[in-house]
Amino acid sequence: MAILWPAFLMAGVLEMLVFALVDPGNLHGFGGAPLQLSRSAVYTLAFFAFWAVITLAGTLTQKLLLSAEEVNRTAHSATPPV
């Protein structure tokens, strides 16, 4: 929750910033065809995409802050003794 909740809040902020400048009705797919999605569907999909990317960044940051001892201790405690 220490990563998910701040990521949720920042995804909301990013959503507001992006869609203050971008009209979801003018978005096109990779082939150049207009998206066949409603505005609320575009808002929803974009929010979840923003949330996922920010969550991934927070998770990677947390993992990179672990010391070598913490990483090795976690790896050894996850495997059963032989």
mmCIF file of the N, C-alpha and C atoms, coordinates in Angstrom:
data_MODEL
# 
_entry.id   MODEL 
# 
loop_
_atom_site.group_PDB 
_atom_site.id 
_atom_site.type_symbol 
_atom_site.label_atom_id 
_atom_site.label_alt_id 
_atom_site.label_comp_id 
_atom_site.label_asym_id 
_atom_site.label_entity_id 
_atom_site.label_seq_id 
_atom_site.pdbx_PDB_ins_code 
_atom_site.Cartn_x 
_atom_site.Cartn_y 
_atom_site.Cartn_z 
_atom_site.occupancy 
_atom_site.B_iso_or_equiv 
_atom_site.pdbx_formal_charge 
_atom_site.auth_seq_id 
_atom_site.auth_comp_id 
_atom_site.auth_asym_id 
_atom_site.auth_atom_id 
_atom_site.pdbx_PDB_model_num 
ATOM 1   N N  . MET A 1 1  ? 0.818   -1.192  0.000   1.00 0.00 ? 1  MET A N  1 
ATOM 2   C CA . MET A 1 1  ? 0.000   0.000   0.000   1.00 0.00 ? 1  MET A CA 1 
ATOM 3   C C  . MET A 1 1  ? 0.865   1.259   0.000   1.00 0.00 ? 1  MET A C  1 
ATOM 4   N N  . ALA A 1 2  ? 2.084   1.131   0.471   1.00 0.00 ? 2  ALA A N  1 
ATOM 5   C CA . ALA A 1 2  ? 2.975   2.297   0.487   1.00 0.00 ? 2  ALA A CA 1 
ATOM 6   C C  . ALA A 1 2  ? 3.334   2.734   -0.928  1.00 0.00 ? 2  ALA A C  1 
ATOM 7   N N  . ILE A 1 3  ? 3.195   1.861   -1.897  1.00 0.00 ? 3  ILE A N  1 
ATOM 8   C CA . ILE A 1 3  ? 3.455   2.215   -3.292  1.00 0.00 ? 3  ILE A CA 1 
ATOM 9   C C  . ILE A 1 3  ? 2.142   2.450   -4.033  1.00 0.00 ? 3  ILE A C  1 
ATOM 10  N N  . LEU A 1 4  ? 1.147   1.601   -3.805  1.00 0.00 ? 4  LEU A N  1 
ATOM 11  C CA . LEU A 1 4  ? -0.092  1.679   -4.569  1.00 0.00 ? 4  LEU A CA 1 
ATOM 12  C C  . LEU A 1 4  ? -0.886  2.963   -4.321  1.00 0.00 ? 4  LEU A C  1 
ATOM 13  N N  . TRP A 1 5  ? -0.997  3.382   -3.070  1.00 0.00 ? 5  TRP A N  1 
ATOM 14  C CA . TRP A 1 5  ? -1.804  4.566   -2.773  1.00 0.00 ? 5  TRP A CA 1 
ATOM 15  C C  . TRP A 1 5  ? -1.203  5.843   -3.363  1.00 0.00 ? 5  TRP A C  1 
ATOM 16  N N  . PRO A 1 6  ? 0.083   6.143   -3.161  1.00 0.00 ? 6  PRO A N  1 
ATOM 17  C CA . PRO A 1 6  ? 0.640   7.341   -3.817  1.00 0.00 ? 6  PRO A CA 1 
ATOM 18  C C  . PRO A 1 6  ? 0.585   7.240   -5.345  1.00 0.00 ? 6  PRO A C  1 
ATOM 19  N N  . ALA A 1 7  ? 0.774   6.033   -5.889  1.00 0.00 ? 7  ALA A N  1 
ATOM 20  C CA . ALA A 1 7  ? 0.695   5.862   -7.342  1.00 0.00 ? 7  ALA A CA 1 
ATOM 21  C C  . ALA A 1 7  ? -0.716  6.155   -7.837  1.00 0.00 ? 7  ALA A C  1 
ATOM 22  N N  . PHE A 1 8  ? -1.724  5.743   -7.076  1.00 0.00 ? 8  PHE A N  1 
ATOM 23  C CA . PHE A 1 8  ? -3.114  6.020   -7.416  1.00 0.00 ? 8  PHE A CA 1 
ATOM 24  C C  . PHE A 1 8  ? -3.366  7.529   -7.471  1.00 0.00 ? 8  PHE A C  1 
ATOM 25  N N  . LEU A 1 9  ? -2.888  8.232   -6.460  1.00 0.00 ? 9  LEU A N  1 
ATOM 26  C CA . LEU A 1 9  ? -3.082  9.683   -6.421  1.00 0.00 ? 9  LEU A CA 1 
ATOM 27  C C  . LEU A 1 9  ? -2.353  10.379  -7.572  1.00 0.00 ? 9  LEU A C  1 
ATOM 28  N N  . MET A 1 10 ? -1.136  9.968   -7.846  1.00 0.00 ? 10 MET A N  1 
ATOM 29  C CA . MET A 1 10 ? -0.373  10.606  -8.926  1.00 0.00 ? 10 MET A CA 1 
ATOM 30  C C  . MET A 1 10 ? -0.931  10.234  -10.302 1.00 0.00 ? 10 MET A C  1 
ATOM 31  N N  . ALA A 1 11 ? -1.512  9.046   -10.449 1.00 0.00 ? 11 ALA A N  1 
ATOM 32  C CA . ALA A 1 11 ? -2.162  8.686   -11.711 1.00 0.00 ? 11 ALA A CA 1 
ATOM 33  C C  . ALA A 1 11 ? -3.348  9.611   -11.961 1.00 0.00 ? 11 ALA A C  1 
ATOM 34  N N  . GLY A 1 12 ? -4.069  9.964   -10.904 1.00 0.00 ? 12 GLY A N  1 
ATOM 35  C CA . GLY A 1 12 ? -5.166  10.916  -11.042 1.00 0.00 ? 12 GLY A CA 1 
ATOM 36  C C  . GLY A 1 12 ? -4.677  12.284  -11.461 1.00 0.00 ? 12 GLY A C  1 
ATOM 37  N N  . VAL A 1 13 ? -3.586  12.733  -10.872 1.00 0.00 ? 13 VAL A N  1 
ATOM 38  C CA . VAL A 1 13 ? -3.006  14.035  -11.243 1.00 0.00 ? 13 VAL A CA 1 
ATOM 39  C C  . VAL A 1 13 ? -2.524  14.003  -12.691 1.00 0.00 ? 13 VAL A C  1 
ATOM 40  N N  . LEU A 1 14 ? -1.823  12.942  -13.076 1.00 0.00 ? 14 LEU A N  1 
ATOM 41  C CA . LEU A 1 14 ? -1.328  12.824  -14.442 1.00 0.00 ? 14 LEU A CA 1 
ATOM 42  C C  . LEU A 1 14 ? -2.482  12.762  -15.440 1.00 0.00 ? 14 LEU A C  1 
ATOM 43  N N  . GLU A 1 15 ? -3.536  12.069  -15.073 1.00 0.00 ? 15 GLU A N  1 
ATOM 44  C CA . GLU A 1 15 ? -4.732  12.004  -15.931 1.00 0.00 ? 15 GLU A CA 1 
ATOM 45  C C  . GLU A 1 15 ? -5.292  13.397  -16.179 1.00 0.00 ? 15 GLU A C  1 
ATOM 46  N N  . MET A 1 16 ? -5.399  14.199  -15.134 1.00 0.00 ? 16 MET A N  1 
ATOM 47  C CA . MET A 1 16 ? -5.916  15.562  -15.293 1.00 0.00 ? 16 MET A CA 1 
ATOM 48  C C  . MET A 1 16 ? -5.002  16.401  -16.171 1.00 0.00 ? 16 MET A C  1 
ATOM 49  N N  . LEU A 1 17 ? -3.698  16.277  -15.971 1.00 0.00 ? 17 LEU A N  1 
ATOM 50  C CA . LEU A 1 17 ? -2.754  17.057  -16.767 1.00 0.00 ? 17 LEU A CA 1 
ATOM 51  C C  . LEU A 1 17 ? -2.782  16.657  -18.240 1.00 0.00 ? 17 LEU A C  1 
ATOM 52  N N  . VAL A 1 18 ? -2.797  15.357  -18.512 1.00 0.00 ? 18 VAL A N  1 
ATOM 53  C CA . VAL A 1 18 ? -2.776  14.889  -19.898 1.00 0.00 ? 18 VAL A CA 1 
ATOM 54  C C  . VAL A 1 18 ? -4.065  15.282  -20.616 1.00 0.00 ? 18 VAL A C  1 
ATOM 55  N N  . PHE A 1 19 ? -5.202  15.033  -19.983 1.00 0.00 ? 19 PHE A N  1 
ATOM 56  C CA . PHE A 1 19 ? -6.462  15.276  -20.679 1.00 0.00 ? 19 PHE A CA 1 
ATOM 57  C C  . PHE A 1 19 ? -6.906  16.733  -20.607 1.00 0.00 ? 19 PHE A C  1 
ATOM 58  N N  . ALA A 1 20 ? -6.141  17.575  -19.946 1.00 0.00 ? 20 ALA A N  1 
ATOM 59  C CA . ALA A 1 20 ? -6.352  19.012  -20.077 1.00 0.00 ? 20 ALA A CA 1 
ATOM 60  C C  . ALA A 1 20 ? -5.811  19.488  -21.419 1.00 0.00 ? 20 ALA A C  1 
ATOM 61  N N  . LEU A 1 21 ? -4.880  18.724  -21.989 1.00 0.00 ? 21 LEU A N  1 
ATOM 62  C CA . LEU A 1 21 ? -4.253  19.083  -23.260 1.00 0.00 ? 21 LEU A CA 1 
ATOM 63  C C  . LEU A 1 21 ? -4.669  18.199  -24.427 1.00 0.00 ? 21 LEU A C  1 
ATOM 64  N N  . VAL A 1 22 ? -5.160  16.992  -24.147 1.00 0.00 ? 22 VAL A N  1 
ATOM 65  C CA . VAL A 1 22 ? -5.479  16.014  -25.194 1.00 0.00 ? 22 VAL A CA 1 
ATOM 66  C C  . VAL A 1 22 ? -6.971  15.725  -25.171 1.00 0.00 ? 22 VAL A C  1 
ATOM 67  N N  . ASP A 1 23 ? -7.593  15.768  -26.333 1.00 0.00 ? 23 ASP A N  1 
ATOM 68  C CA . ASP A 1 23 ? -9.003  15.415  -26.453 1.00 0.00 ? 23 ASP A CA 1 
ATOM 69  C C  . ASP A 1 23 ? -9.102  13.928  -26.794 1.00 0.00 ? 23 ASP A C  1 
ATOM 70  N N  . PRO A 1 24 ? -9.738  13.115  -25.939 1.00 0.00 ? 24 PRO A N  1 
ATOM 71  C CA . PRO A 1 24 ? -9.824  11.676  -26.207 1.00 0.00 ? 24 PRO A CA 1 
ATOM 72  C C  . PRO A 1 24 ? -10.541 11.360  -27.522 1.00 0.00 ? 24 PRO A C  1 
ATOM 73  N N  . GLY A 1 25 ? -11.387 12.253  -27.996 1.00 0.00 ? 25 GLY A N  1 
ATOM 74  C CA . GLY A 1 25 ? -12.086 12.029  -29.254 1.00 0.00 ? 25 GLY A CA 1 
ATOM 75  C C  . GLY A 1 25 ? -11.185 12.152  -30.464 1.00 0.00 ? 25 GLY A C  1 
ATOM 76  N N  . ASN A 1 26 ? -10.031 12.774  -30.324 1.00 0.00 ? 26 ASN A N  1 
ATOM 77  C CA . ASN A 1 26 ? -9.099  12.962  -31.432 1.00 0.00 ? 26 ASN A CA 1 
ATOM 78  C C  . ASN A 1 26 ? -7.963  11.947  -31.447 1.00 0.00 ? 26 ASN A C  1 
ATOM 79  N N  . LEU A 1 27 ? -7.998  10.963  -30.570 1.00 0.00 ? 27 LEU A N  1 
ATOM 80  C CA . LEU A 1 27 ? -6.927  9.973   -30.514 1.00 0.00 ? 27 LEU A CA 1 
ATOM 81  C C  . LEU A 1 27 ? -7.067  8.940   -31.636 1.00 0.00 ? 27 LEU A C  1 
ATOM 82  N N  . HIS A 1 28 ? -5.941  8.507   -32.162 1.00 0.00 ? 28 HIS A N  1 
ATOM 83  C CA . HIS A 1 28 ? -5.909  7.510   -33.230 1.00 0.00 ? 28 HIS A CA 1 
ATOM 84  C C  . HIS A 1 28 ? -5.041  6.339   -32.796 1.00 0.00 ? 28 HIS A C  1 
ATOM 85  N N  . GLY A 1 29 ? -5.340  5.173   -33.335 1.00 0.00 ? 29 GLY A N  1 
ATOM 86  C CA . GLY A 1 29 ? -4.569  3.972   -33.045 1.00 0.00 ? 29 GLY A CA 1 
ATOM 87  C C  . GLY A 1 29 ? -3.271  3.956   -33.823 1.00 0.00 ? 29 GLY A C  1 
ATOM 88  N N  . PHE A 1 30 ? -2.552  2.860   -33.722 1.00 0.00 ? 30 PHE A N  1 
ATOM 89  C CA . PHE A 1 30 ? -1.260  2.745   -34.394 1.00 0.00 ? 30 PHE A CA 1 
ATOM 90  C C  . PHE A 1 30 ? -1.397  2.734   -35.918 1.00 0.00 ? 30 PHE A C  1 
ATOM 91  N N  . GLY A 1 31 ? -2.526  2.246   -36.427 1.00 0.00 ? 31 GLY A N  1 
ATOM 92  C CA . GLY A 1 31 ? -2.732  2.216   -37.868 1.00 0.00 ? 31 GLY A CA 1 
ATOM 93  C C  . GLY A 1 31 ? -3.253  3.531   -38.422 1.00 0.00 ? 31 GLY A C  1 
ATOM 94  N N  . GLY A 1 32 ? -3.521  4.490   -37.590 1.00 0.00 ? 32 GLY A N  1 
ATOM 95  C CA . GLY A 1 32 ? -4.029  5.778   -38.020 1.00 0.00 ? 32 GLY A CA 1 
ATOM 96  C C  . GLY A 1 32 ? -5.537  5.893   -37.955 1.00 0.00 ? 32 GLY A C  1 
ATOM 97  N N  . ALA A 1 33 ? -6.222  4.793   -37.662 1.00 0.00 ? 33 ALA A N  1 
ATOM 98  C CA . ALA A 1 33 ? -7.680  4.825   -37.565 1.00 0.00 ? 33 ALA A CA 1 
ATOM 99  C C  . ALA A 1 33 ? -8.092  5.418   -36.215 1.00 0.00 ? 33 ALA A C  1 
ATOM 100 N N  . PRO A 1 34 ? -9.181  6.178   -36.194 1.00 0.00 ? 34 PRO A N  1 
ATOM 101 C CA . PRO A 1 34 ? -9.651  6.723   -34.912 1.00 0.00 ? 34 PRO A CA 1 
ATOM 102 C C  . PRO A 1 34 ? -10.024 5.602   -33.944 1.00 0.00 ? 34 PRO A C  1 
ATOM 103 N N  . LEU A 1 35 ? -9.799  5.841   -32.662 1.00 0.00 ? 35 LEU A N  1 
ATOM 104 C CA . LEU A 1 35 ? -10.151 4.840   -31.649 1.00 0.00 ? 35 LEU A CA 1 
ATOM 105 C C  . LEU A 1 35 ? -11.668 4.695   -31.590 1.00 0.00 ? 35 LEU A C  1 
ATOM 106 N N  . GLN A 1 36 ? -12.129 3.473   -31.499 1.00 0.00 ? 36 GLN A N  1 
ATOM 107 C CA . GLN A 1 36 ? -13.560 3.197   -31.412 1.00 0.00 ? 36 GLN A CA 1 
ATOM 108 C C  . GLN A 1 36 ? -13.975 3.006   -29.955 1.00 0.00 ? 36 GLN A C  1 
ATOM 109 N N  . LEU A 1 37 ? -13.517 3.917   -29.086 1.00 0.00 ? 37 LEU A N  1 
ATOM 110 C CA . LEU A 1 37 ? -13.817 3.850   -27.661 1.00 0.00 ? 37 LEU A CA 1 
ATOM 111 C C  . LEU A 1 37 ? -14.513 5.132   -27.239 1.00 0.00 ? 37 LEU A C  1 
ATOM 112 N N  . SER A 1 38 ? -15.357 5.010   -26.231 1.00 0.00 ? 38 SER A N  1 
ATOM 113 C CA . SER A 1 38 ? -15.991 6.208   -25.689 1.00 0.00 ? 38 SER A CA 1 
ATOM 114 C C  . SER A 1 38 ? -14.961 7.024   -24.914 1.00 0.00 ? 38 SER A C  1 
ATOM 115 N N  . ARG A 1 39 ? -15.304 8.268   -24.633 1.00 0.00 ? 39 ARG A N  1 
ATOM 116 C CA . ARG A 1 39 ? -14.404 9.125   -23.866 1.00 0.00 ? 39 ARG A CA 1 
ATOM 117 C C  . ARG A 1 39 ? -14.124 8.533   -22.487 1.00 0.00 ? 39 ARG A C  1 
ATOM 118 N N  . SER A 1 40 ? -15.158 8.034   -21.832 1.00 0.00 ? 40 SER A N  1 
ATOM 119 C CA . SER A 1 40 ? -14.948 7.469   -20.490 1.00 0.00 ? 40 SER A CA 1 
ATOM 120 C C  . SER A 1 40 ? -14.077 6.218   -20.547 1.00 0.00 ? 40 SER A C  1 
ATOM 121 N N  . ALA A 1 41 ? -14.167 5.442   -21.629 1.00 0.00 ? 41 ALA A N  1 
ATOM 122 C CA . ALA A 1 41 ? -13.302 4.271   -21.760 1.00 0.00 ? 41 ALA A CA 1 
ATOM 123 C C  . ALA A 1 41 ? -11.849 4.694   -21.931 1.00 0.00 ? 41 ALA A C  1 
ATOM 124 N N  . VAL A 1 42 ? -11.606 5.756   -22.706 1.00 0.00 ? 42 VAL A N  1 
ATOM 125 C CA . VAL A 1 42 ? -10.241 6.263   -22.883 1.00 0.00 ? 42 VAL A CA 1 
ATOM 126 C C  . VAL A 1 42 ? -9.703  6.777   -21.557 1.00 0.00 ? 42 VAL A C  1 
ATOM 127 N N  . TYR A 1 43 ? -10.526 7.525   -20.826 1.00 0.00 ? 43 TYR A N  1 
ATOM 128 C CA . TYR A 1 43 ? -10.101 8.029   -19.512 1.00 0.00 ? 43 TYR A CA 1 
ATOM 129 C C  . TYR A 1 43 ? -9.759  6.878   -18.575 1.00 0.00 ? 43 TYR A C  1 
ATOM 130 N N  . THR A 1 44 ? -10.596 5.854   -18.561 1.00 0.00 ? 44 THR A N  1 
ATOM 131 C CA . THR A 1 44 ? -10.388 4.712   -17.663 1.00 0.00 ? 44 THR A CA 1 
ATOM 132 C C  . THR A 1 44 ? -9.117  3.938   -18.023 1.00 0.00 ? 44 THR A C  1 
ATOM 133 N N  . LEU A 1 45 ? -8.964  3.620   -19.304 1.00 0.00 ? 45 LEU A N  1 
ATOM 134 C CA . LEU A 1 45 ? -7.774  2.875   -19.731 1.00 0.00 ? 45 LEU A CA 1 
ATOM 135 C C  . LEU A 1 45 ? -6.496  3.673   -19.486 1.00 0.00 ? 45 LEU A C  1 
ATOM 136 N N  . ALA A 1 46 ? -6.554  4.970   -19.743 1.00 0.00 ? 46 ALA A N  1 
ATOM 137 C CA . ALA A 1 46 ? -5.370  5.808   -19.503 1.00 0.00 ? 46 ALA A CA 1 
ATOM 138 C C  . ALA A 1 46 ? -5.040  5.852   -18.015 1.00 0.00 ? 46 ALA A C  1 
ATOM 139 N N  . PHE A 1 47 ? -6.062  5.975   -17.165 1.00 0.00 ? 47 PHE A N  1 
ATOM 140 C CA . PHE A 1 47 ? -5.815  6.006   -15.727 1.00 0.00 ? 47 PHE A CA 1 
ATOM 141 C C  . PHE A 1 47 ? -5.118  4.731   -15.269 1.00 0.00 ? 47 PHE A C  1 
ATOM 142 N N  . PHE A 1 48 ? -5.624  3.579   -15.699 1.00 0.00 ? 48 PHE A N  1 
ATOM 143 C CA . PHE A 1 48 ? -5.006  2.319   -15.277 1.00 0.00 ? 48 PHE A CA 1 
ATOM 144 C C  . PHE A 1 48 ? -3.603  2.158   -15.847 1.00 0.00 ? 48 PHE A C  1 
ATOM 145 N N  . ALA A 1 49 ? -3.375  2.643   -17.052 1.00 0.00 ? 49 ALA A N  1 
ATOM 146 C CA . ALA A 1 49 ? -2.023  2.594   -17.622 1.00 0.00 ? 49 ALA A CA 1 
ATOM 147 C C  . ALA A 1 49 ? -1.074  3.482   -16.818 1.00 0.00 ? 49 ALA A C  1 
ATOM 148 N N  . PHE A 1 50 ? -1.512  4.705   -16.482 1.00 0.00 ? 50 PHE A N  1 
ATOM 149 C CA . PHE A 1 50 ? -0.688  5.609   -15.667 1.00 0.00 ? 50 PHE A CA 1 
ATOM 150 C C  . PHE A 1 50 ? -0.417  4.990   -14.303 1.00 0.00 ? 50 PHE A C  1 
ATOM 151 N N  . TRP A 1 51 ? -1.437  4.410   -13.699 1.00 0.00 ? 51 TRP A N  1 
ATOM 152 C CA . TRP A 1 51 ? -1.295  3.802   -12.377 1.00 0.00 ? 51 TRP A CA 1 
ATOM 153 C C  . TRP A 1 51 ? -0.295  2.646   -12.429 1.00 0.00 ? 51 TRP A C  1 
ATOM 154 N N  . ALA A 1 52 ? -0.380  1.816   -13.461 1.00 0.00 ? 52 ALA A N  1 
ATOM 155 C CA . ALA A 1 52 ? 0.534   0.677   -13.588 1.00 0.00 ? 52 ALA A CA 1 
ATOM 156 C C  . ALA A 1 52 ? 1.973   1.142   -13.757 1.00 0.00 ? 52 ALA A C  1 
ATOM 157 N N  . VAL A 1 53 ? 2.201   2.142   -14.592 1.00 0.00 ? 53 VAL A N  1 
ATOM 158 C CA . VAL A 1 53 ? 3.571   2.625   -14.836 1.00 0.00 ? 53 VAL A CA 1 
ATOM 159 C C  . VAL A 1 53 ? 4.153   3.260   -13.576 1.00 0.00 ? 53 VAL A C  1 
ATOM 160 N N  . ILE A 1 54 ? 3.363   4.064   -12.879 1.00 0.00 ? 54 ILE A N  1 
ATOM 161 C CA . ILE A 1 54 ? 3.859   4.712   -11.662 1.00 0.00 ? 54 ILE A CA 1 
ATOM 162 C C  . ILE A 1 54 ? 4.103   3.665   -10.571 1.00 0.00 ? 54 ILE A C  1 
ATOM 163 N N  . THR A 1 55 ? 3.235   2.665   -10.475 1.00 0.00 ? 55 THR A N  1 
ATOM 164 C CA . THR A 1 55 ? 3.435   1.579   -9.502  1.00 0.00 ? 55 THR A CA 1 
ATOM 165 C C  . THR A 1 55 ? 4.708   0.808   -9.814  1.00 0.00 ? 55 THR A C  1 
ATOM 166 N N  . LEU A 1 56 ? 4.939   0.522   -11.080 1.00 0.00 ? 56 LEU A N  1 
ATOM 167 C CA . LEU A 1 56 ? 6.157   -0.180  -11.481 1.00 0.00 ? 56 LEU A CA 1 
ATOM 168 C C  . LEU A 1 56 ? 7.393   0.637   -11.118 1.00 0.00 ? 56 LEU A C  1 
ATOM 169 N N  . ALA A 1 57 ? 7.354   1.933   -11.363 1.00 0.00 ? 57 ALA A N  1 
ATOM 170 C CA . ALA A 1 57 ? 8.496   2.790   -11.015 1.00 0.00 ? 57 ALA A CA 1 
ATOM 171 C C  . ALA A 1 57 ? 8.745   2.789   -9.507  1.00 0.00 ? 57 ALA A C  1 
ATOM 172 N N  . GLY A 1 58 ? 7.689   2.864   -8.717  1.00 0.00 ? 58 GLY A N  1 
ATOM 173 C CA . GLY A 1 58 ? 7.839   2.839   -7.259  1.00 0.00 ? 58 GLY A CA 1 
ATOM 174 C C  . GLY A 1 58 ? 8.376   1.505   -6.760  1.00 0.00 ? 58 GLY A C  1 
ATOM 175 N N  . THR A 1 59 ? 7.896   0.417   -7.357  1.00 0.00 ? 59 THR A N  1 
ATOM 176 C CA . THR A 1 59 ? 8.364   -0.914  -6.969  1.00 0.00 ? 59 THR A CA 1 
ATOM 177 C C  . THR A 1 59 ? 9.836   -1.099  -7.315  1.00 0.00 ? 59 THR A C  1 
ATOM 178 N N  . LEU A 1 60 ? 10.217  -0.678  -8.517  1.00 0.00 ? 60 LEU A N  1 
ATOM 179 C CA . LEU A 1 60 ? 11.626  -0.784  -8.904  1.00 0.00 ? 60 LEU A CA 1 
ATOM 180 C C  . LEU A 1 60 ? 12.516  0.067   -8.010  1.00 0.00 ? 60 LEU A C  1 
ATOM 181 N N  . THR A 1 61 ? 12.054  1.255   -7.666  1.00 0.00 ? 61 THR A N  1 
ATOM 182 C CA . THR A 1 61 ? 12.822  2.113   -6.761  1.00 0.00 ? 61 THR A CA 1 
ATOM 183 C C  . THR A 1 61 ? 13.004  1.438   -5.412  1.00 0.00 ? 61 THR A C  1 
ATOM 184 N N  . GLN A 1 62 ? 11.935  0.848   -4.895  1.00 0.00 ? 62 GLN A N  1 
ATOM 185 C CA . GLN A 1 62 ? 12.025  0.164   -3.602  1.00 0.00 ? 62 GLN A CA 1 
ATOM 186 C C  . GLN A 1 62 ? 12.997  -1.014  -3.677  1.00 0.00 ? 62 GLN A C  1 
ATOM 187 N N  . LYS A 1 63 ? 12.965  -1.763  -4.758  1.00 0.00 ? 63 LYS A N  1 
ATOM 188 C CA . LYS A 1 63 ? 13.884  -2.901  -4.901  1.00 0.00 ? 63 LYS A CA 1 
ATOM 189 C C  . LYS A 1 63 ? 15.334  -2.443  -5.046  1.00 0.00 ? 63 LYS A C  1 
ATOM 190 N N  . LEU A 1 64 ? 15.546  -1.344  -5.759  1.00 0.00 ? 64 LEU A N  1 
ATOM 191 C CA . LEU A 1 64 ? 16.914  -0.851  -5.940  1.00 0.00 ? 64 LEU A CA 1 
ATOM 192 C C  . LEU A 1 64 ? 17.503  -0.257  -4.663  1.00 0.00 ? 64 LEU A C  1 
ATOM 193 N N  . LEU A 1 65 ? 16.651  0.120   -3.725  1.00 0.00 ? 65 LEU A N  1 
ATOM 194 C CA . LEU A 1 65 ? 17.137  0.670   -2.466  1.00 0.00 ? 65 LEU A CA 1 
ATOM 195 C C  . LEU A 1 65 ? 17.539  -0.402  -1.458  1.00 0.00 ? 65 LEU A C  1 
ATOM 196 N N  . LEU A 1 66 ? 17.252  -1.676  -1.760  1.00 0.00 ? 66 LEU A N  1 
ATOM 197 C CA . LEU A 1 66 ? 17.641  -2.752  -0.853  1.00 0.00 ? 66 LEU A CA 1 
ATOM 198 C C  . LEU A 1 66 ? 19.156  -2.934  -0.881  1.00 0.00 ? 66 LEU A C  1 
ATOM 199 N N  . SER A 1 67 ? 19.711  -3.218  0.269   1.00 0.00 ? 67 SER A N  1 
ATOM 200 C CA . SER A 1 67 ? 21.148  -3.509  0.322   1.00 0.00 ? 67 SER A CA 1 
ATOM 201 C C  . SER A 1 67 ? 21.387  -4.937  -0.153  1.00 0.00 ? 67 SER A C  1 
ATOM 202 N N  . ALA A 1 68 ? 22.635  -5.267  -0.421  1.00 0.00 ? 68 ALA A N  1 
ATOM 203 C CA . ALA A 1 68 ? 22.982  -6.610  -0.886  1.00 0.00 ? 68 ALA A CA 1 
ATOM 204 C C  . ALA A 1 68 ? 22.604  -7.658  0.163   1.00 0.00 ? 68 ALA A C  1 
ATOM 205 N N  . GLU A 1 69 ? 22.783  -7.324  1.438   1.00 0.00 ? 69 GLU A N  1 
ATOM 206 C CA . GLU A 1 69 ? 22.427  -8.266  2.500   1.00 0.00 ? 69 GLU A CA 1 
ATOM 207 C C  . GLU A 1 69 ? 20.929  -8.540  2.511   1.00 0.00 ? 69 GLU A C  1 
ATOM 208 N N  . GLU A 1 70 ? 20.121  -7.497  2.323   1.00 0.00 ? 70 GLU A N  1 
ATOM 209 C CA . GLU A 1 70 ? 18.666  -7.688  2.301   1.00 0.00 ? 70 GLU A CA 1 
ATOM 210 C C  . GLU A 1 70 ? 18.233  -8.518  1.105   1.00 0.00 ? 70 GLU A C  1 
ATOM 211 N N  . VAL A 1 71 ? 18.842  -8.292  -0.039  1.00 0.00 ? 71 VAL A N  1 
ATOM 212 C CA . VAL A 1 71 ? 18.497  -9.056  -1.235  1.00 0.00 ? 71 VAL A CA 1 
ATOM 213 C C  . VAL A 1 71 ? 18.866  -10.523 -1.040  1.00 0.00 ? 71 VAL A C  1 
ATOM 214 N N  . ASN A 1 72 ? 20.063  -10.785 -0.550  1.00 0.00 ? 72 ASN A N  1 
ATOM 215 C CA . ASN A 1 72 ? 20.506  -12.168 -0.354  1.00 0.00 ? 72 ASN A CA 1 
ATOM 216 C C  . ASN A 1 72 ? 19.721  -12.865 0.744   1.00 0.00 ? 72 ASN A C  1 
ATOM 217 N N  . ARG A 1 73 ? 19.387  -12.164 1.802   1.00 0.00 ? 73 ARG A N  1 
ATOM 218 C CA . ARG A 1 73 ? 18.619  -12.756 2.877   1.00 0.00 ? 73 ARG A CA 1 
ATOM 219 C C  . ARG A 1 73 ? 17.218  -13.109 2.377   1.00 0.00 ? 73 ARG A C  1 
ATOM 220 N N  . THR A 1 74 ? 16.619  -12.248 1.583   1.00 0.00 ? 74 THR A N  1 
ATOM 221 C CA . THR A 1 74 ? 15.295  -12.498 1.042   1.00 0.00 ? 74 THR A CA 1 
ATOM 222 C C  . THR A 1 74 ? 15.333  -13.688 0.091   1.00 0.00 ? 74 THR A C  1 
ATOM 223 N N  . ALA A 1 75 ? 16.349  -13.767 -0.747  1.00 0.00 ? 75 ALA A N  1 
ATOM 224 C CA . ALA A 1 75 ? 16.454  -14.857 -1.703  1.00 0.00 ? 75 ALA A CA 1 
ATOM 225 C C  . ALA A 1 75 ? 16.661  -16.196 -0.985  1.00 0.00 ? 75 ALA A C  1 
ATOM 226 N N  . HIS A 1 76 ? 17.460  -16.206 0.062   1.00 0.00 ? 76 HIS A N  1 
ATOM 227 C CA . HIS A 1 76 ? 17.730  -17.453 0.775   1.00 0.00 ? 76 HIS A CA 1 
ATOM 228 C C  . HIS A 1 76 ? 16.552  -17.874 1.636   1.00 0.00 ? 76 HIS A C  1 
ATOM 229 N N  . SER A 1 77 ? 15.818  -16.946 2.177   1.00 0.00 ? 77 SER A N  1 
ATOM 230 C CA . SER A 1 77 ? 14.679  -17.314 3.025   1.00 0.00 ? 77 SER A CA 1 
ATOM 231 C C  . SER A 1 77 ? 13.514  -17.822 2.210   1.00 0.00 ? 77 SER A C  1 
ATOM 232 N N  . ALA A 1 78 ? 13.475  -17.510 0.902   1.00 0.00 ? 78 ALA A N  1 
ATOM 233 C CA . ALA A 1 78 ? 12.374  -17.966 0.052   1.00 0.00 ? 78 ALA A CA 1 
ATOM 234 C C  . ALA A 1 78 ? 12.565  -19.415 -0.399  1.00 0.00 ? 78 ALA A C  1 
ATOM 235 N N  . THR A 1 79 ? 13.809  -19.898 -0.396  1.00 0.00 ? 79 THR A N  1 
ATOM 236 C CA . THR A 1 79 ? 14.053  -21.272 -0.853  1.00 0.00 ? 79 THR A CA 1 
ATOM 237 C C  . THR A 1 79 ? 14.083  -22.213 0.353   1.00 0.00 ? 79 THR A C  1 
ATOM 238 N N  . PRO A 1 80 ? 13.453  -23.374 0.221   1.00 0.00 ? 80 PRO A N  1 
ATOM 239 C CA . PRO A 1 80 ? 13.472  -24.317 1.342   1.00 0.00 ? 80 PRO A CA 1 
ATOM 240 C C  . PRO A 1 80 ? 14.852  -24.944 1.513   1.00 0.00 ? 80 PRO A C  1 
ATOM 241 N N  . PRO A 1 81 ? 15.216  -25.284 2.735   1.00 0.00 ? 81 PRO A N  1 
ATOM 242 C CA . PRO A 1 81 ? 16.528  -25.914 2.964   1.00 0.00 ? 81 PRO A CA 1 
ATOM 243 C C  . PRO A 1 81 ? 16.584  -27.289 2.308   1.00 0.00 ? 81 PRO A C  1 
ATOM 244 N N  . VAL A 1 82 ? 17.779  -27.647 1.879   1.00 0.00 ? 82 VAL A N  1 
ATOM 245 C CA . VAL A 1 82 ? 17.961  -28.943 1.197   1.00 0.00 ? 82 VAL A CA 1 
ATOM 246 C C  . VAL A 1 82 ? 18.434  -29.980 2.164   1.00 0.00 ? 82 VAL A C  1 
# 
